[in-house]
């Protein structure tokens, strides 16, 4: 299984899902929204009021976050593809699609690095990577 991540069509290194797909495969498409929706009060979820300029430090910080998110999405997409290759090899050798011992090790690594929320992050990553071969 492969996937594509779309954060910004002008980003270098973006991958077209058509380049990744083979017949019979399902794709996971992940995208980052370009705009922040406004609440009924006219402010965005970030607290910025429409009509007031956004401070330069906030703009540059947001740009950095957007860049980091694009890189994270690209890495997750690469991980999905790598996991699919591993699953296919394991199945071809008569093994099971999943290795629960390995998944437990991954969850522990995320928990050690990120604390309790790391378990949630690890579970989400593993779920994305458990696609059908």
N, C-alpha and C positions, 0 to 999 in steps of 0.2 A: 504494500500500500504506500502511496505517496501523497503529498499534500502541497498546497501552495499557500504562501502568506502574502497578503496584500496590505502594505502599510501606506505606500505612496508610489504611484505609478512612475514617478520620476526618480525613485531611489535606484542607485547603482546596485546591480546584482539581483534585481528582482527576477523571479522565476515565473514563467507562464505555466499554468497548470496543464495546458495542452502538451507541453514539453515533457511533463512528468508522467502522464497517464499512459497506461497500456490497456488494451481492451479487457473489459471485465473488472477493472479496478474502480473502487469508489474513492473519491477525493475528499479531503477535509479542507475547507477553505476558511482561513482566518483573516479577518480584516480589522483595521484600526479606523474608527470613525474620524472623519476629517473635521467635523464641527461639533461643538458642545451645545446640546439643546438648552433652550432658555426655559426658565420656570415662568409661572403666571405673573410673578412680580417683576419680570424683565431682567432678572439676573441669571447668569449661568450657574451651573452646579458648583463652580469654583468660587462663587461669591462676587465675581466681577459684574458691575452694573453696566448695562448697555449705554453707550454714549460717553463713558469715561475712558480715558486712555489707560491701557494696561502698562504698568511699569516695565521698563526695559529689563530689569532683573528677572521679572516673572516671565516675560517673553523668551528670554534666552534660556531660562530654566525649563520652560515648556518645550522649547526646541530640542534641548538635550534629552528630556524625557521621551519625546517622540522618536528621536534617533535610537535611544536605548530600547524602546519598545519594538522598533523595526528590527533591530539586531536580535532581540530575544525571539521574536516571531520567526525570523530566518533560522535561528538555531533550533527552535522547536520543530520546525518543518524538516530540517536536516535530521534531527533525532527520530522523527516519525519514519522517514525513509530508511535510516540505518536499522531501526528496530524491525521494520518489515523484512529487510534483507536477512537479519539474524533469525527471525521466525521462519522464513522460507528455508534457510539452511538447516535449522533444527528439525523441521518437519521432514525435509528430504532425507535426513539421516535417521528417520524413524522416531524422533523425539516428540515431545509435546510443544504446542505453540507457545505456552507460557512457562516461565521458570519462576515459581513463587518464591524460592529461596533468594534468587537474584533480586526480585522486586522488594523483598523485605530488607535486603542490604541497601538498596537505593533509598527506600523510605527512611531508614536510619541515618543515612548520610545527609539527606535534606533536613531531617529533624535536628541533627547535630549542628548544622550550619545556620539554620533559620529559626530554631526553636519549634514550639508547637505548630505555628502556621506552616512550617516546612512540611509537615505530614500532609496537609491539604494540598500544597503545591505539588509534592511528589505524586500524590494520588491522581491529581489532574493530569500531570505529564504522563504518567503510566497509562491512564485511561485513553489519552490521545494516541498513544503508541501501541495499543493492543489491537489495532485494526485487523481485519480479516486478510489472510494471505490467499 
